[in-house]
Amino acid sequence: MTAKISTLQQWMLGITCALSMSSAMSHDMVPGKKQSAPILIKGATLHTVSNGVLNNSDILLKDGKIAAIGKQLSQPSNAQVINGQGKHVYPGLISTVSQLGLREIESVRATVDITEVGEDNPHLLAHVAYNPDSEIIPTIRANGITHVQVTPSGYMLGGQSSVINLDAWNIDDGLVKSAVGVHLFWPSKPGYWVSKKRLPKALKSYQKRLDRLTDYFAQSKRYATAYNADKTIEQDIRWHAMLGLWSKEKTLFVHADAINEIEQALRFNRTHDINIVIVGGRDAWIAKEQIAAQQVPVIYTHAFGIPARGDEDIDQAFKTPSQLKDAGVTVVIGYESAWDSRSLAFAAGMAAKYGLGKKAALEAITLTPAKLLGVDKQLGSLDVGKSASLIITNGDVMDYQTHRVQQMFIDGRSVDLNNRHRQLYEKYQQKVAIK
């Protein structure tokens, strides 16, 4: 005889499973303690980004900041000394658009919190859903990434992103800058895969979405005009969240890949006097002159992509950053996928080999994103007064064969670089082959 389970029991079982799953997906690395003594790294190769490469140089970290850079720096009496001979020091890498902490296991809906219902959610803050205990975070840090811009997904106006450091107990400890900008996911035109029978309906639906997008921004602009004239008007949380776009205090991140989407976004930019950034940019190389003319930066997320068309060069994805830079476009290299973010440095290395050059490639994952996100006074380069957020490597951080991140500091705190990948590697090194 099979026992029946009541609705309440089913609900409780679901809660128990969810809690067990949450526990299983929480990493056990403890965030570093606040820096209590100076740290002196001696004789390393410093990749400052802002002032070139300094060979056989020292860098002093004090109270979570970079206190001094130079040769043969005097050693404070209570300093921890790190031998940097043969080592390389870089500023912490920045993942400019990432769903890290919002998406854990694709097939488990309870672990995916990247989007909300509806198309008009510019007021939602992605960092509210961020999970600082994500099992993925330590694996990302192990490849040199110290900060991410946590980014929502969506169907039109998906919400706002924030900059977070990757070594914190909770979001309050990790938040560097909140509500950097609003993310707009440009409507996609029906592709060749849509049948002739369904195409008219699909095109009609596509046009409706474009019309709604135009209407959303018209409402937002009217609200901004009214609010600036009278601060006592009843607030609409959606359009109030977009006030910073019209005052240019915030950025509109337009997610667009296809050439028609990018060209529409550029026409949209000419209509509205706001700061926009193209995110994705798969076909940006086709419209590089137009993008450069409007001074629109591109966060390129297809550095390891494949050709989109049969007549494209096999290495087009690798060449695109270089082509954009040569045309005068500000280029940042990024990944929206949390899992793929761990390859950020290697994507920059690939772009470097295909014409971007090492200097520009390193800038594209450090100082340029810091400027784009408005945190360049704290992050992005090795400069006195900036945050002591840096990494020490065995070799070139953009070379997957030699990079070997040895140590990481975030605001002067030593970060535990252990992670699930390393644990599994060490586990199976002990496995005895079955004969």
Order of alpha helices (4+ residues) and beta strands (2+ residues): alpha-beta-beta-beta-beta-beta-beta-alpha-beta-beta-alpha-beta-alpha-alpha-alpha-beta-alpha-beta-alpha-beta-alpha-beta-alpha-alpha-alpha-beta-beta-beta-alpha
